[in-house]
């Protein structure tokens, strides 16, 4: 893995960009990997491509009639060479529904004439057939060819509709012209036009709709074609049309990866101080393939250092193209997501996480991790990489993931309530009490949780002074959900979507911070209002000027206002006064807002968003570099369809007032317990209970 050591940043104005799409025909061979577009990253494309895809046309088995027509019309070509005659020329800007072929009309190319005839056929429901179709001549008929048999048994082929158009290339002139035309029709309107209506035509007409809504269902697209154009198309045609639009809009994958060096140079030029790194893999044959790409903008890392708590959520998610997106997400003063850095890697493993965290360490200026907290799932690559790169950092594991694994083996409300009571414990005494209760119920359940290192998932063991008592990785998953559509796009388009998302967010949050009236951020104030309602259940006994004993029916807690501590431990962990502290503050007529940690104040919120990302120019203005132009990574196809959404735990899918159907319960034939079978049973063998024998006549 080779690394290029260049730092990078980016900034953009938070303005809505609107681009007018011209409905011009677009054709790209989707199977040709070398096909690329000139500017497929930032701007919508106005397509003007004469190299139209080869369109499948209805063919005629006996071409003798067509060849005779061709020989006859070629003799008349010299009649159209008079330079003094002014012929009508086709105007592609007129409304496609009103186009109509005219004899002697000239076209730039056969492709332009064919496009016009397709529009003409679709608009009027004519089933046109291209019986002769090459680069120099074109013969078009309408309807269906029939075979007539006369009295002598001779077979002749005739067309039901008299429409006939002959066109050919003009000698000594690089243009195409309609030479003969019978524009009379004797056929009824057709709703199925066969191969005349291609997926390219659908893509051209629904370009705007698909770009605005890339997730448009194929059934809806099929219905829209029928409603708008009275034509029946297949789901396959709609699928290919949608794929073509997205491919043409985003550009070829090869060009995306080849222009990563230019994209990197543009970020570094417009956002000095940012960090952008690309790593590649060199094959023995000399081919260079993309491996990973890291981005951290100067404005973002400065905002995190100035205004965010030293808590970072780490997570990886799958991409539609190939590889995975690694991200580091912080928390601002209002408990919102604060995207810090992101990178695309080939696979989520220890090596790639170590590469990512090494770069992140240089950006956040925390060499050994003192005073830093990470939150992640139980991925072994993250756990080992954090130990190596940040040996002194606190690493919390997502409690929801731990419970999801715990619940697979130990079900029931009792196990659930004891687990979450132990996880939410803010003192070691309360944690041990709940774990002892669990131990009396199931020794194996107790051992299962103790093996998962409680210091990483129970609040009782978390570091104090971080102003964060969170044990779930919800920030990362919220970020992954926010960029769900972007993750379906090619790599540079995806990076641009993420950049503009972060850019708009920073601008809007900076604007919002000016409207805050109170010193404490809104979400924190809501929490305090809830705590104020709970404090009325406590009795406060003064023990000094700043020391109080707060009692409930069962427990008593010591609150020290000066040291900002409570024996429950919640105030020290979260930075927000707990219910016992609020009860003491109300007792001495003081506002709890004054005792909230500075990390939740309006000034910190402003500091986080005072830096702006500098806008980037369009891709046609990017610097042209001579750096490495890697090939796309070799695709590793896994079984099944690639997943975009995260796997949700069954408990998250439960809906209120929903009737749950109970199916057949599995019973183990070894221990006679339900929930598993004999193959996975580790219990001692038990004899089944004898069946109750009913006497004759009993119900």
N, C-alpha and C positions, 0 to 999 in steps of 0.2 A: 504494500500500500504506500503510494508516494503522496506526499502532502506538499502543497504550495503555501508558503507562509506570507499571505497578504491579508491586511486588515481591511474591513469594509463597513459602510453605513448607508442609510437611505432616509429620504424625507419626501413627503407628498402633500399637496394641498387637499383638504377634505372637501372636494367639490364633486358634484354629480356629473358624470361625463355621459353625454348622449351622442350617439352616432347614427346618422341616417344610413339605412341599408338600402342599397340599390338592388332591385330584383333582377340581377343578371345571371345568366346561366353559369353554373359551376360544375366542372367535371374533374375528378381525380381518380385515378386507379387505386382503389383502396388496398389492393394486394401488392402494389409496387412500393417498396419501402423507400426508394430513392426520391419519391415525389415529395417536394417541400414547397412551402409558400414563402413569399418574400417577407411579409410582416404579419405573422400569425399570433402575436403575443399580446399586444396592447390595443390594437385597433381592429374594428370589424373590416372584413375584406370586401372590396368591390371586384368581383371576379370577371375576368374577360379572357377566357381561355379558348383558343380555337381548336385545341387538341381534345375534342370531345371523346368521351368513352365510346367504345364500340357498342352501338345499340342493337339489341337483338330484334330483328324484323321478321315478319312472316315471309316465308319463301315459297316459291312456286316450283313444283317439280319439273314442269315442262316450260323451259325458257324460250322456246322457239318463237312464240308470239311477241315476247318482249324484245328479242333480238331483231325481229322484223321491224318493230316500231322504231328501234334504235337506228337501224340502217336507213329507214325512211327519213327520220328527222335529221340525221347527220347531213343529208344532201342539202338541207335548207339552211345550214349554219352560215353559209356565205352571205345570205340575205341580211344578216344582222351585223355585218362588219362596216357598214357605212358610218363614217365618223361624223357625218353631218346630222344624223338622227339623234335626238335626245331621248334616252330611255328613262323610265321611272326607276328610282332606286329605293330599296327597302329602308324604312326608318325604324330602327329598333326601339325608339323611345315612345312610340304610339301605344295605346292601350292594347294589351295582348288579346283581349276578347273581341276586338273589332278588326283584327288583321284578316286579310283576304288575299289570296294569290291573284296576280294580274299578269297577263301575258306580256312578255318583253321586260318584266321587272328584273332588275339586276341585284345581285347579292355579293357580299364580300367573299363568301366561301360556301361550299355545300353544307357545312355544319349550320351556318346561319339560316339557310333555306329550310333545312330539316327542322330547326327549332321553331321557325315560323309556322311550318305545316303542322307540327305537333300542337302548338297553341290553337291553330285553326281547327284541327280535329277535335280537341278537347272542348273548346268553346261551343261547338255546334253538335257534338256527339257523332262525328263521322269516324268510321273505322277505316282509316287510311292504311294502305299497305305499300311498302317500298319494295317493289318487285325488282327494280334495277337500282343498285345503290353502291356507287364507288366514288372515287375522287374526281372523276371527269363527267359523270352522267347520273341522272336520277329520273326514274320512272315511277309515278305514284298512281295507284288505283284506289277505289273506294269499295267497301263492302266485301262480299265473299265471291270467290271464283267458283262457278259451277261447270259441270261437264254435261253437254247435250249429245245425244246419240240420234243421228238421222236414220232414214229408212234403210240405208245401205250399211248401217252399223258403224259408220265413221263417227269418231268422237271429236268434238270440238269444245274448247274451253271458252266460256263467256263470263263477263262480269255483270252482276245484277244491277250495279249502279253505273251510269255512263260517265261519271267523273274520271278524268284522265289528265295528268300533268306530266310534261316532259321538259327536263331542264338539262343543260350541259354547260361545260366551260366555254367561255368566249375565246376564240383563237386570238393570239397576240395580245391578250388582255387578261390580267390575273383577276378575273371575276367570274361569277356564275349567273346564268340567265335562264328564265322560263321561256322556252321556245314555242311550245304548243300547249293549249289549255282548253279543256271542256269542263267548265265549273258547274254544270248541272248535276243535281243529285236526285235519285229516285229511291233512296233508302230511308228507313225510319231511324229515329234517334237511337243510338246505342249507349247503354250504361256501362258496358264492359268493353273497354277498348284494347284489351289484350296487351301486347308488347309495345303498343304505341305510347302508352302512358308509363314511363319508366320511373324508377326511383330517383333518378337525377331531376326529372321534372317536378316530382313531389318535393324534393329537397329545395329546389329553386323557389317554389311558391310558398313554402312554409319555413323559409330560412329564419325570418324574424321570430316566429312563434317558438321554434325549437331553441334558438339562442336565448330568448327571454326565459323559457322554461325547459331546461335540459332534461327534466324528469317527466316530461309529458308522456302519459301512458300511450302505448301503441294503439290500443282500441279507440282511444279518444282521437288520435291522429287519423285513424281510418274513418271514423265517423265524420270528422271535419272535412275530409276530402269529398265524401259523399254529399254532405250538406252544402258545401261551397261550390263544387264543380259537377255534381250529379254523375260521379264516376265511381265504380266499384274497384277497390284495390285490395290486395292481400296484406296480411300482417307482415309477411316477409318483405314486401316492398316498403312498408312503413318503417320497418326496422333498419333496412339498408339506407333509406333516405335520412333517418335520424343519425345513423352512424356517419354518413357522408357529411352532413352539416357540421357535426361536432368536429370531425376530422379536418374539414376544410377551414373551419374557424380557428382551431387551435394549432394547425400546422402539423407537419410530420414530426415524428418522434426523433428521427435522426437530426433534424435541424435544431430541435430543442436542446438536445444534449450537446450538439456541436457549438451552440451559441452560449453555453454556460459561462465560458471564459469572458465573452463580451458582456454578459449580464453582470458578472462579478466586477469587471472594470467599471461599468456604469455606476454600480453601487458605491464603489470606492471613490469614484470621482465626485459624485454628488453628495455623499455622506461621509466625509473624512472621519476616521476614528472608529468606524464600524468594523466588524470582523466577518469576513467571508472566506471560507476555506473549501477547497475541493480536493478530494482524494480519488485516485484512479488505480486500476489494476492493469498491469502490463502482462500480456500473454507471451508465451515462448515464441510465437510466430511474429511478434512485434505489434499486434493489435492492442489498442488501448481502450479499455472499457470503463465506463463510469462506476464509481464505487460509493462515494458519499459527498454531500454538499451541506455546509453549515452556514447559518446566517444569524448574526446578532447586531442590530442597529445601535449606533452610538446614542441616539436619543432614548432608546428603550433601556439600555443598560444604565445610563445616567439617571433616568427616572427611577429605576429599581433601587439603585444605590442611595439616592436622596430621599425617597418617599415610601419605600415598601419595607415591610418586616423581612427579616432574613430567613424566610421560609420559602422553599421551592418545591413544587410538585413535578415529578418526573413520570413520563408515560410514553408509550409508543402505540401507533395505530397503523393499520394496513392502508395501502394506497391502491387505487384502481389500476394504475399503470403497472408498476412493479416496485417492490421494496416496501419500506416502512418509514413513517415520519416520527422522529423523536422530538420531544418538546420539553421545555422547562418553563413552567408557568408560576408566577408569583401571585401575591395577594396585596391589593392596595389598602388604603386606610378605610375604605367602605366595604371591605370584604368582597371586592369584585376581582375577576380574573385580570392578570397583568402578564400577557405573553412576553417572555424574556428572550428566548432563543429557540430555534427549530432547525432540524436537519433531516435530510433524506439519506437513508442508508439501505444497503441491500438486504440486511437481515438484522433482527434485534438480538444481539448477543453481547457477551462481556467485552469483546474487542471493540465493537462499535460504540458501546456505552462509554468505555474508557476514553475513546477518541473524542466523543462528544463532551464528556465532563472535563477533560483536559483543556479544551478550548473555552468551556464555560468558566473554569477556574480563573483563567487569565482575564476574562471580561468582568467578573464581579469582584476582583481583587481580594479573594479569600483563599490564601495558599493552602492551609491545612484544614480549613473548615471550622475553626473555633467560632462559636456563636452562630453557626449555620444549622438549619434543620431541613432535611429532605423528607418528602412523603411520596411513597410509591406503592405499587402492588408487590406481590411476592416473586417477581421475576428474578431469577438467580443472577442474570447478567447485571442488573441494576445493583443488586445487593453487593456483589463482589466488586464491581467497579467503584462504588461509593467508598467502600473500605480502603481501596488502594489509592484513590485520588484525594479523598477528603477523610483522612483517618480520624480526625477529631470532631467530625460533624455528627449530629444526632440524626438517626435514620428511623423514621416511623413507617410502619407498614399499614396499608389500607385495611381497616377493621372489617369493612364490608366483604372484602375478598376472603379474609380469614373466616368470617362467619359462614360464607357460602360453602367453603370446604368443610367446615365443622358440621353444618346442617345436613350434608350428604349422609353422614353416619349417625348423627345424634339429632333426631327430630323431636318435636314436641314443644309446647309453650314453656314448660319448665326449664328445659335446656336453653331456650331462646332468652328468657328473662334473666337467667343467671349469667349468661354470657355477656349480654349488654350491660348488666349491672356491674360486672367486673371490669368491662372496658371503660365505662363511664366513671369508675371510681377515681376520686382525686386524692385519696390517701391510701397508703399501703395497708392500713388496718382494715379499711372497708373492703379493699380488694381481696385480702386474705380471708376475710369473713365469707365473702361470696364464693370464693374458690373452695373453701371447706364445705360449704353447702353442696356444691357441685360434686365434690369428692365423695360425699356420703351417698349420693344418688348413683354415680357411675365413676368408678376409679379410672376406667379407660378414657372417659371424656375429660377428666381432670388432666391425665397424662398427655392427651392430645393437645390441649391448649398450652400446657407448660412447655412442651417441646417447641412451640412456636415463639418462644422468647417473649414473655409478657411485657418486657421493657420497651418493645417496639409497637405495641398496640393498646396498652392500657394507660390512661391519663395519670395514674398513680406514680408512674415512673418517668414521665416526660420532664424535659428540662424546663425550669421556670425562667421567667424574664424574657420569653420570646413573644409575648402578647399573642399567643396562638395555642389553643388547646384542641385543635382539629386532629382527628385520626382517620379521616377519609380522603381519598384522592379525587374529590369531586371537581376541583378546579381544572385538572387536566382533562377530565372527561367532558366538562363544559366547553373547553376550548376545542377539543376534537369534534364535538357536535356542531360548534359554530362554523367550522370549516369543512363540514361534511360534503358540500357540493364541490368545493375546491379540490378535495382529495380525489375526485374522479378525473381531473384534468391532467394534461401533460405537465412535465416538471416545472417549466418556467411559468406557464399559465397558473399553476398552483401556487408557486412562490409569489407571483404578483397578486393573486387573490388574498393570500395571507397578509402580504405587505399592506395592501389597501385596506383590509379589515382592521389591522392594528393602527394604521394611520388615521382612519376615520374615528376609531375608538378613542385614540389619544386626543384628537381635536375636540370631539364631543364631550369627553370627560373634563378637559380643560375649560370648556365653555360652561359645563354644569357646575364646576367648583365655584364659579363666580356668583352663582345663585344661592349657595349655602348660607343660611342665616345664622345657624348655631356653630359653635366651635367643634362640636362632636358630629361626626358624619351620620347621615340619616339611618342607616341600618343598625348602627350601634345604639342610637337613641331609641329605636324600636325595642331592642333587647332590654334596655334599661327600663322602659315603660312596663314591660312584662314583669321584670324583677320587682318593680315598685308595688305591683299588685300582690306579690307573694310575701313581701316583707312584713305585712300586717299580722302574720301568724306567729311572729316571734316576740319574745319579751326581752327587753334590753336592760342590763344592769351596768351602771357606770362604775368603772374600777380606777379611773384616773382621767386626766385631761384628754388622752388619746387612746385609752385602752378600755374595751367594753366586753362584757360577757353577754352573749346572745343565746337565749335558751328557747328550745321547743319542748314538746311533750316528752321526747325521748333523749335528746342530745343537747349539749351545750358547746358553744364555740367561742374562742377568744379572738377578738378583732383589734388590730393595732392600726389605727388610722395613719400615724406618722410613718410607720414602716411599710404601710400598704400590704398588709398580710392578714390572712384569716386561717385558722387551723383546718378549715375544710380544704384549703389548697387551691380553690377555684380562682380567686383573685390573682394570685401569683402566676397561674398558668395562662389565663385568658387576657389579663390586663384590663378586664372590666369588673367593677365591684360586684361581688356575689350578693345573694339575698341577705346574708347575715350582715355584710358591710353596709348595704343600703338601709337595713333596719337601724343600725347604729348611727348612720348619717342623718336619717330622718329624726332620730331621737334627739340629736343636737342641732336640728334645723339647718342642715347643710345639704347642698345639691350634689347628687352623685356624679353629675357631669364633670365636676372639677377634679374628680379622682380617677377618671378614665385615662388609660395610658396615652402618651403623646402620639403613639403610632396610629391612633384612631381620630386624630384631630384634623381639622380642615386644612391646616398649613401643610401637613404631610401629604394630604391628597393633592394639593396644588403642586407640591414639589415633584410628585411622581409624574405629573402630566404637563409640566412647564416646558419640557423639551419637545420639539416637533421634528417629525421625519421630513427630510427634504424631498421634494418630488423628483421622480425619474422622468427622463424623456422617453419618447416613443422608441420602439426597438430599431427603427431604421436610422436613428441618430446615435445608437450606442457605439462606443469606440470599437474599431476593428482590431482585434489583437491577434498575435501570432502564437498565443499560448496553446496548450493542449486542447484538442477537440475530440473528446472521447466519444465512443460509440455507445448506444443504449446498452444497459446491462442485459445479459442473456436471461431471457425469461425462464423462470422455473415454475412450471404449471403444477399446482397442487390439486388434489382431488376436490371436486365440487366447485361451486361458484365462489369467487373471492368475497369475503365479508367486509362490509363497510361499517355497519353499526356494531357496537360492542355487544357481547353476549350478556344479556340481562339475567339476573338471578330470578328464579321462579317467584320469589316473594315480591319482586317489583312489578310483576304482571297482575297481581291480585287486584280485583276491582271490588268496590263496595257494593253490597247488595247483589252480588253475583252468585247464583246457585252453582255449587261445585258438584259435578257428577262423580260419584264414587264408582270406580270400576272394580274389577276383580282383584282382590288382594293376594299377593304371593305369600305362601306359607312354606317355611323351610321344613323338609322332611327329616332333617337331622335333629334340630333343637325344638321344632314345633313353634317357632316364633315367626311373626309376619314381618315383611319388609325386605326379605332376601331369600335366596334359594340355597340348596344344599351345596352347590359348587363353591360359593363364596363364604360359607359358614365356617366360623372358627370356634364355635361354642361346643360344649359337651353334648353328647348324644342323649336325647330323652325319648322315652317311649310315648307314643301318642295316647291321648286320653281315650278310654273306651267309649264307643258310641252308645248312646242311650237306646235300649231296646224297647220298643213300644209294643204293648199287648194288642192282640187282635181286636179291632174295632175302635181303638183309640185314635184321636185326631192329633 
